[in-house]
Amino acid sequence: MHENYNRKIRHICLPPPNEQFINQVGIVTGWGTIYYGGPESSKLMEVTVLVWKQEDCQAAYTQPIEETNLCAGVRSGGKDSCEGDSGDV
């Protein structure tokens, strides 16, 4: 084990570059705001989402979606990341 690794810090295995995850479950986590314009969460929040096909994602959003982006969400809405989950507020 590398000298900086321990029981809480270790490497992860990444999938092959072209692997597809369509219709698989993903988990979004963050300490961002609890609702749009609201306070930041004091605990790590999480939500379960499904990975979408790129075409479905592009049809749902007005902004361009790059092929390098992983698009996931809940089609009925109401469950997603919020301000601050990307690391900035």
C-alpha positions as a Python dict, from the first residue, in 0.01 Angstrom:
ca = {
    (1, 'M'): (0, 0, 0),
    (2, 'H'): (125, 350, -84),
    (3, 'E'): (256, 543, 218),
    (4, 'N'): (-37, 792, 205),
    (5, 'Y'): (-301, 518, 186),
    (6, 'N'): (-472, 378, 493),
    (7, 'R'): (-807, 221, 582),
    (8, 'K'): (-987, 548, 499),
    (9, 'I'): (-777, 666, 205),
    (10, 'R'): (-714, 431, -86),
    (11, 'H'): (-721, 419, -465),
    (12, 'I'): (-1034, 348, -666),
    (13, 'C'): (-1079, 141, -979),
    (14, 'L'): (-1217, 332, -1276),
    (15, 'P'): (-1418, 170, -1558),
    (16, 'P'): (-1287, 148, -1915),
    (17, 'P'): (-1324, 482, -2103),
    (18, 'N'): (-1609, 370, -2332),
    (19, 'E'): (-1818, 180, -2079),
    (20, 'Q'): (-2190, 265, -2090),
    (21, 'F'): (-2402, 309, -1776),
    (22, 'I'): (-2744, 377, -1932),
    (23, 'N'): (-3033, 287, -1696),
    (24, 'Q'): (-2792, 202, -1415),
    (25, 'V'): (-2834, 355, -1070),
    (26, 'G'): (-2604, 635, -960),
    (27, 'I'): (-2578, 828, -635),
    (28, 'V'): (-2528, 1206, -629),
    (29, 'T'): (-2382, 1345, -305),
    (30, 'G'): (-2301, 1691, -177),
    (31, 'W'): (-2317, 1955, 94),
    (32, 'G'): (-2485, 2209, -134),
    (33, 'T'): (-2798, 2408, -62),
    (34, 'I'): (-3105, 2215, 54),
    (35, 'Y'): (-3324, 2394, -202),
    (36, 'Y'): (-3260, 2662, -465),
    (37, 'G'): (-3144, 2978, -289),
    (38, 'G'): (-3162, 2807, 50),
    (39, 'P'): (-2905, 2729, 320),
    (40, 'E'): (-2622, 2480, 274),
    (41, 'S'): (-2666, 2138, 430),
    (42, 'S'): (-2477, 2064, 752),
    (43, 'K'): (-2461, 1695, 660),
    (44, 'L'): (-2369, 1510, 343),
    (45, 'M'): (-2686, 1461, 139),
    (46, 'E'): (-2745, 1195, -126),
    (47, 'V'): (-3002, 1109, -390),
    (48, 'T'): (-3037, 802, -613),
    (49, 'V'): (-3075, 871, -986),
    (50, 'L'): (-3073, 675, -1314),
    (51, 'V'): (-2817, 733, -1589),
    (52, 'W'): (-2983, 859, -1910),
    (53, 'K'): (-2906, 807, -2277),
    (54, 'Q'): (-2723, 1107, -2421),
    (55, 'E'): (-3009, 1177, -2665),
    (56, 'D'): (-3268, 1183, -2385),
    (57, 'C'): (-3052, 1416, -2182),
    (58, 'Q'): (-3003, 1656, -2472),
    (59, 'A'): (-3379, 1662, -2534),
    (60, 'A'): (-3445, 1748, -2167),
    (61, 'Y'): (-3191, 2033, -2134),
    (62, 'T'): (-3151, 2352, -2335),
    (63, 'Q'): (-2774, 2372, -2279),
    (64, 'P'): (-2540, 2153, -2486),
    (65, 'I'): (-2447, 1824, -2320),
    (66, 'E'): (-2096, 1701, -2404),
    (67, 'E'): (-2029, 1335, -2481),
    (68, 'T'): (-1783, 1338, -2189),
    (69, 'N'): (-2063, 1425, -1943),
    (70, 'L'): (-2255, 1159, -1756),
    (71, 'C'): (-2622, 1260, -1752),
    (72, 'A'): (-2842, 1126, -1474),
    (73, 'G'): (-3161, 1228, -1300),
    (74, 'V'): (-3517, 1149, -1204),
    (75, 'R'): (-3757, 1208, -1494),
    (76, 'S'): (-4038, 1326, -1267),
    (77, 'G'): (-3802, 1587, -1119),
    (78, 'G'): (-3757, 1700, -762),
    (79, 'K'): (-3442, 1498, -692),
    (80, 'D'): (-3108, 1639, -803),
    (81, 'S'): (-2794, 1824, -702),
    (82, 'C'): (-2815, 2191, -603),
    (83, 'E'): (-2601, 2503, -565),
    (84, 'G'): (-2271, 2423, -395),
    (85, 'D'): (-2270, 2052, -476),
    (86, 'S'): (-2018, 2118, -753),
    (87, 'G'): (-1780, 2273, -503),
    (88, 'D'): (-1875, 2639, -542),
    (89, 'V'): (-2155, 2849, -400),
}
